[in-house]
Amino acid sequence: MPRNRLYEKPAYKIREMLIDREVEPEDYVEEVYYRVEKKEPRINAFITLRPKEDVLKDMKTYIKRARQNPEKYRLAGILVAIKDNIHVENLPVTCGSLMLKEYIAPYNATVVERLVREGAVIIGKTNMDEFAMGSTGENSAFGPTRNPWDLARVPGGSSSGSAAALAAGFATIALGSDTGGSIRLPSSWTGVYGLKPTYGTVSRYGLVAYADSLEQIGPMARNIKDLVTVFSIITGFDEKDSTMIKKINIKYSEEIVGEPLRNMKVIVIEDFFEVGESVDDNILNTIEYIIDILQDYKIEVIFRKLGKDIVEYSLPSYYVIAMSEASSNLARYDGIRFGPKEELEEWTSWTKYYSRIRRKYFGTEVKLRIMLGSWMLSSGYRDQYYVKALRLRRLIRDKLIKLLRDADSILLPSCVSPPPKLGEVINEPIKLYMLDLATVLANISGLPAINIPARFIGNIPIGVQFMARYLDEHILFKIGALLEKETNMKDKVASIE
C-alpha cells in the first residue's frame, strides 16, 4: 500500500498534492481506510462508515472540478468526519441512541451543505455520548469510544468520535457540537484543535437539539490553519436558523494565521488555581507553561478573579438550564413522531405507550436528565431552579464581558484533569459533571472559545483554553498560531502499531 503518510498531513497540503497530481485520490483513501480497518474496532470512533468505493467516487469528482478551477473548492477531496447528531443526507443520524437507530437523514445540515460545496468528502458519522449528554464518550448506545493515545482511557465527550477520528488519522478534519465543552474537552485529551464559535455565527439547522440556547456546531482539526479554513466555510447567516446573528461582519482566510500579535493582553482567571482538588496540578502546571510562552512574546498577562462563587455556581447553573431545555427537546421521541414504533398486545393509554418506548430506547443518563429537567420546570420549582439559573447566567456573562474590556482574551484550562480510565467516573455523576467545570463558561455566556494543544503529560496530550469577545475568533486563531509554533503540537497523530 502507499506510504505517503497522507493521513497525518494537513488538509491544505493534501488538497495541493491531489490537485497537482503528486498523489492520486486512491493513495489518500487507501491509507486512511487501512488505518480505520486496523484500529477502528478498538477505538470505536465511527457509528457509520461510508463504503470506500463511494468515498473514492466523490473524491475523484471534486478533485476533477478543482483541477479545472483551482481557485474554488477549498476542501477538494478532504476526508471529513461528522458527529452523529448532524444531518448528512441519506446517512443515519443516531445521536448515539437506540431511539434513532433507524432514522435516516432526509437532508443535509447547513454546515454539511457548505462543506460539500467546497469539495469536502464525508467519510462517516462519528460516535458520541447519547444525545450529546456526557463528558467521556462512554454514554453511547453503540459502545464507548477509546482514546487513540491510550486505549485504556476515555477521549472526552460528547464529540468523542470526532476527536478520536482525528487523533487516529481516520479523517483530516471533523465537525462536533459543543453544549458545555463537548468540542473542547475531547480536543484537549486527544491533542487536536477545537473551536466553540460565538453563539449565532454557525447555523444549527440540521443539528439534533439538546439545549438550544447553549449549543453550537464547531470545527475540529489537527492544525490551526485547517481550523480557520473550516470555520470560514461554515460560518455565516442562515435563514433556516432563527438563533443566528443576522449581520456577521467577519471574513476569515488562512492568512490570518501569519498576522503578528501586537499589544495583546491576556487575562488568567485566578479562581481556577484556588478551587481545591477540583483542578489537577498537572493542568495548573500546563497553564503556567503557556503563560511563560506568552510572556516570552511580550504578551501582557493579567491575573484577575472572576469570583470563586461564580466559578463554582456556573456548573450547576449550566446543568439546570441544559437539563431543562433537554427535557423539552426530547419530548418528541415518543414512538409516534420520532423513535421506533411498536405493536402492543393490549392497549391501555398513550401515556403507557410513550413510557414504554422511552424506557426501552433511552439510556440511563438521558432518562436522568429528562426527569431532572422536567422536575426543575414543574410548578413550584421553576422559579427556585430554572429562573435562578437564568439570572446567574446573565451575571456570569456580564462579568466575563467586563473582564474582556481590559484584555483581548482569557486563558483558562480546557480540562480539570488528564483523561480518566474507562469506567472510572461514569457511575459517579458529581465527578462526571465536574469535568465540565472549565468549559461551561463559554456556553453560558455565548463567547467564542478554543482548545489549543499545549503538551504531553506522559503519553496523553493536554490542551489549554482561550476565550475572547463576541465575534473575536480571529484573536483565538492568532494565539493558536503562536502556540502551535512554540509547543510543537501540530498535526500529531497517535500510532496504531
Beta strands, then each sheet from edge to edge (+ up, - down):
strand 1: 46-49
strand 2: 79-83
strand 3: 121-126
strand 4: 173-178
strand 5: 193-196
strand 6: 216-221
strand 7: 265-269
strand 8: 300-304
strand 9: 409-413
strand 10: 449-457
strand 11: 460-468
sheet 1: 1+ 3- 2- 4- 6+ 5- 10+ 11- 9+ 7+ 8+
end
